[in-house]
Amino acid sequence: MRTAYHAELARLTEHLGEMCGLAGVAMEHATEALLEADLILAEQVLGDHDKIAAMSTAAEENAFALLAPLQAPVANDLRAIVNALRVIVDIDRMGALALHVAEITRWRHPQHALPEEVKGYFAEMGRIAIKLGNGAQEVLLTHDPLRAARIRREDDAMDDLHRHLFTVMMDPEWKHGVAAAVDVTLLGRYYERFADHAVQVAHRVIFQMTSRISEYESMTM
């Protein structure tokens, strides 16, 4: 009985890893669509989001099924399932944030949503977001605390870029108007939040293993 139960937990973890991978691919495609004003690719991101949403619903159902009284989960199992439910929310938000990037690309098409001078920043933010998404997937599947610590440090680079965007927009030389500033602000926020959720996924996995935040935090110092 316990062997079957833990096999179900393992399958749930694999399911979450697949979801995380799809969210990373969505952000990769959304970034390419944004930088190239590629409407077809943006529409693909919008269409593909349904798969992430369906997997999120299925994962929630599987997690709740594992909480059924018949299964009689012990404390460690309960922690794993509750943690999985929180991870589902994080990954679902990652997918939604990639979707929002694609939506702005579609709204502004055939024009580019980004002024030329900030494209380089978003190319780098996209690269970091994809790396963080892949890292979160790796931590989900391997439970590697050192990889989780690197994700936390990599997120600092995203935060730096996000802050710098405001410096660019506040510069007196900014000549693209309010609408472009709003788009840049929103897009910067989407990438920054995507990164934050990837960090949260890694954090939750390691916290589940240690049950002590201090151990995880010490790795990131």
ROLO-50277 format. One line per field, with one value per residue (C-alpha): residue in three letters; chain; x, z, y. Coordinates in nm, 2 decimals. Example, Ala and Ser with C-alpha at 12.3 -4.5 7.8 and 13.67 -1.06 7.14 Angstrom:
residues 2
type = c(ALA	SER)
mol = c(A	A)
x = c(1.23	1.37)
z = c(0.78	0.71)
y = c(-0.45	-0.11)
This chain:
residues 221
type = c(MET	ARG	THR	ALA	TYR	HIS	ALA	GLU	LEU	ALA	ARG	LEU	THR	GLU	HIS	LEU	GLY	GLU	MET	CYS	GLY	LEU	ALA	GLY	VAL	ALA	MET	GLU	HIS	ALA	THR	GLU	ALA	LEU	LEU	GLU	ALA	ASP	LEU	ILE	LEU	ALA	GLU	GLN	VAL	LEU	GLY	ASP	HIS	ASP	LYS	ILE	ALA	ALA	MET	SER	THR	ALA	ALA	GLU	GLU	ASN	ALA	PHE	ALA	LEU	LEU	ALA	PRO	LEU	GLN	ALA	PRO	VAL	ALA	ASN	ASP	LEU	ARG	ALA	ILE	VAL	ASN	ALA	LEU	ARG	VAL	ILE	VAL	ASP	ILE	ASP	ARG	MET	GLY	ALA	LEU	ALA	LEU	HIS	VAL	ALA	GLU	ILE	THR	ARG	TRP	ARG	HIS	PRO	GLN	HIS	ALA	LEU	PRO	GLU	GLU	VAL	LYS	GLY	TYR	PHE	ALA	GLU	MET	GLY	ARG	ILE	ALA	ILE	LYS	LEU	GLY	ASN	GLY	ALA	GLN	GLU	VAL	LEU	LEU	THR	HIS	ASP	PRO	LEU	ARG	ALA	ALA	ARG	ILE	ARG	ARG	GLU	ASP	ASP	ALA	MET	ASP	ASP	LEU	HIS	ARG	HIS	LEU	PHE	THR	VAL	MET	MET	ASP	PRO	GLU	TRP	LYS	HIS	GLY	VAL	ALA	ALA	ALA	VAL	ASP	VAL	THR	LEU	LEU	GLY	ARG	TYR	TYR	GLU	ARG	PHE	ALA	ASP	HIS	ALA	VAL	GLN	VAL	ALA	HIS	ARG	VAL	ILE	PHE	GLN	MET	THR	SER	ARG	ILE	SER	GLU	TYR	GLU	SER	MET	THR	MET)
mol = c(A	A	A	A	A	A	A	A	A	A	A	A	A	A	A	A	A	A	A	A	A	A	A	A	A	A	A	A	A	A	A	A	A	A	A	A	A	A	A	A	A	A	A	A	A	A	A	A	A	A	A	A	A	A	A	A	A	A	A	A	A	A	A	A	A	A	A	A	A	A	A	A	A	A	A	A	A	A	A	A	A	A	A	A	A	A	A	A	A	A	A	A	A	A	A	A	A	A	A	A	A	A	A	A	A	A	A	A	A	A	A	A	A	A	A	A	A	A	A	A	A	A	A	A	A	A	A	A	A	A	A	A	A	A	A	A	A	A	A	A	A	A	A	A	A	A	A	A	A	A	A	A	A	A	A	A	A	A	A	A	A	A	A	A	A	A	A	A	A	A	A	A	A	A	A	A	A	A	A	A	A	A	A	A	A	A	A	A	A	A	A	A	A	A	A	A	A	A	A	A	A	A	A	A	A	A	A	A	A	A	A	A	A	A	A	A	A	A	A	A	A)
x = c(0.00	0.27	0.48	0.18	0.12	0.48	0.47	0.17	0.36	0.65	0.42	0.27	0.63	0.70	0.38	0.48	0.82	0.66	0.43	0.74	0.91	0.61	0.60	0.97	0.90	0.60	0.83	1.09	0.84	0.67	1.01	1.10	0.75	0.80	1.14	1.05	0.68	0.59	0.22	0.21	0.44	0.25	-0.08	0.10	0.18	-0.18	-0.31	-0.05	-0.15	-0.46	-0.24	-0.07	-0.41	-0.54	-0.23	-0.27	-0.63	-0.52	-0.24	-0.47	-0.71	-0.43	-0.30	-0.65	-0.70	-0.38	-0.53	-0.83	-0.87	-0.84	-0.48	-0.40	-0.09	0.17	0.31	0.58	0.33	0.10	0.38	0.47	0.11	0.04	0.37	0.27	-0.05	0.15	0.39	0.10	-0.01	0.35	0.38	0.03	0.13	0.45	0.25	0.00	0.29	0.43	0.08	0.06	0.39	0.24	-0.08	0.10	0.28	-0.05	-0.21	0.07	0.11	0.21	0.41	0.68	0.58	0.93	1.13	1.46	1.67	1.52	1.51	1.85	1.73	1.43	1.64	1.85	1.55	1.40	1.73	1.73	1.37	1.41	1.72	1.53	1.23	1.46	1.64	1.31	1.22	1.56	1.51	1.17	1.30	1.63	1.58	1.92	1.97	2.28	2.09	1.81	2.07	2.20	1.84	1.81	2.14	2.04	1.72	1.92	2.03	1.66	1.59	1.88	1.75	1.40	1.51	1.73	1.43	1.28	1.60	1.57	1.21	1.27	1.56	1.47	1.58	1.29	1.08	0.84	0.55	0.32	0.18	0.53	0.63	0.32	0.41	0.77	0.66	0.41	0.64	0.93	0.69	0.59	0.94	1.03	0.73	0.80	1.15	1.00	0.77	1.06	1.25	0.95	0.92	1.29	1.24	0.93	1.11	1.40	1.19	0.98	1.30	1.45	1.14	1.38	1.40	1.73	1.91	1.80	1.87	2.23	2.30	2.21	2.43)
z = c(0.00	0.10	-0.21	-0.44	-0.25	-0.30	-0.66	-0.71	-0.53	-0.77	-1.07	-0.94	-0.92	-1.27	-1.38	-1.21	-1.38	-1.72	-1.64	-1.54	-1.87	-2.07	-1.88	-1.97	-2.34	-2.33	-2.21	-2.46	-2.75	-2.60	-2.58	-2.94	-3.05	-2.85	-2.99	-3.35	-3.34	-3.45	-3.44	-3.54	-3.26	-3.01	-3.12	-3.06	-2.71	-2.65	-2.79	-2.61	-2.27	-2.27	-2.22	-1.91	-1.77	-1.83	-1.67	-1.37	-1.32	-1.35	-1.10	-0.85	-0.88	-0.83	-0.53	-0.37	-0.44	-0.25	0.05	0.06	0.41	0.26	0.17	0.54	0.45	0.72	0.81	0.55	0.28	0.38	0.36	0.01	-0.11	0.03	-0.11	-0.45	-0.45	-0.39	-0.66	-0.90	-0.83	-0.90	-1.23	-1.34	-1.28	-1.48	-1.77	-1.74	-1.73	-2.06	-2.19	-2.09	-2.28	-2.59	-2.55	-2.56	-2.87	-3.03	-2.92	-3.07	-3.39	-3.66	-3.46	-3.22	-2.86	-2.75	-2.85	-3.00	-2.71	-2.46	-2.68	-2.55	-2.19	-2.27	-2.47	-2.15	-1.92	-2.15	-2.14	-1.76	-1.73	-1.95	-1.75	-1.42	-1.56	-1.66	-1.33	-1.14	-1.34	-1.26	-0.89	-0.90	-1.06	-0.88	-0.54	-0.58	-0.31	-0.47	-0.80	-0.60	-0.44	-0.79	-0.90	-0.61	-0.72	-1.08	-0.99	-0.86	-1.22	-1.32	-1.04	-1.15	-1.51	-1.39	-1.18	-1.46	-1.70	-1.48	-1.51	-1.89	-1.89	-1.65	-1.86	-2.02	-2.35	-2.35	-2.65	-2.69	-2.50	-2.23	-2.41	-2.47	-2.11	-1.99	-2.21	-2.10	-1.73	-1.77	-1.96	-1.71	-1.43	-1.61	-1.65	-1.29	-1.16	-1.37	-1.22	-0.87	-0.92	-1.05	-0.73	-0.52	-0.69	-0.60	-0.25	-0.18	-0.30	-0.07	0.22	0.18	0.21	0.51	0.68	0.79	0.60	0.76	0.59	0.25	0.32	0.43	0.09	-0.08	0.13)
y = c(0.00	0.25	0.15	0.23	0.55	0.67	0.57	0.80	1.08	1.02	1.04	1.37	1.51	1.40	1.57	1.89	1.87	1.84	2.14	2.35	2.25	2.36	2.70	2.75	2.67	2.91	3.19	3.11	3.13	3.44	3.62	3.53	3.66	3.98	4.06	3.98	4.10	3.74	3.72	3.35	3.25	3.47	3.29	2.96	3.06	3.15	2.82	2.61	2.76	2.54	2.24	2.39	2.48	2.13	1.97	2.21	2.09	1.73	1.78	1.93	1.64	1.39	1.57	1.59	1.22	1.14	1.33	1.09	0.94	0.59	0.66	0.75	0.97	1.03	1.37	1.36	1.27	1.54	1.79	1.67	1.69	2.04	2.15	2.01	2.21	2.53	2.44	2.39	2.75	2.88	2.69	2.79	3.15	3.11	2.98	3.27	3.53	3.39	3.42	3.79	3.85	3.69	3.90	4.23	4.11	4.04	4.36	4.58	4.38	4.47	4.72	4.61	4.64	4.73	5.04	4.94	5.06	4.82	4.51	4.40	4.42	4.20	3.95	3.91	3.89	3.63	3.43	3.44	3.35	3.05	2.94	2.98	2.78	2.50	2.52	2.49	2.19	2.03	2.09	1.94	1.62	1.59	1.77	1.92	2.19	2.33	2.39	2.55	2.79	2.89	2.97	3.21	3.39	3.39	3.57	3.86	3.94	3.95	4.19	4.42	4.43	4.50	4.79	4.93	4.95	5.22	5.42	5.40	5.51	5.80	5.93	6.27	6.12	5.87	5.97	5.69	5.82	5.68	5.38	5.24	5.31	5.12	4.82	4.81	4.84	4.56	4.33	4.39	4.30	3.98	3.86	3.95	3.77	3.46	3.45	3.49	3.19	2.98	3.06	2.97	2.63	2.56	2.70	2.48	2.17	2.22	2.33	2.01	1.81	2.00	2.14	2.42	2.75	2.83	2.54	2.66	3.02	2.95	2.81	3.14	3.36)
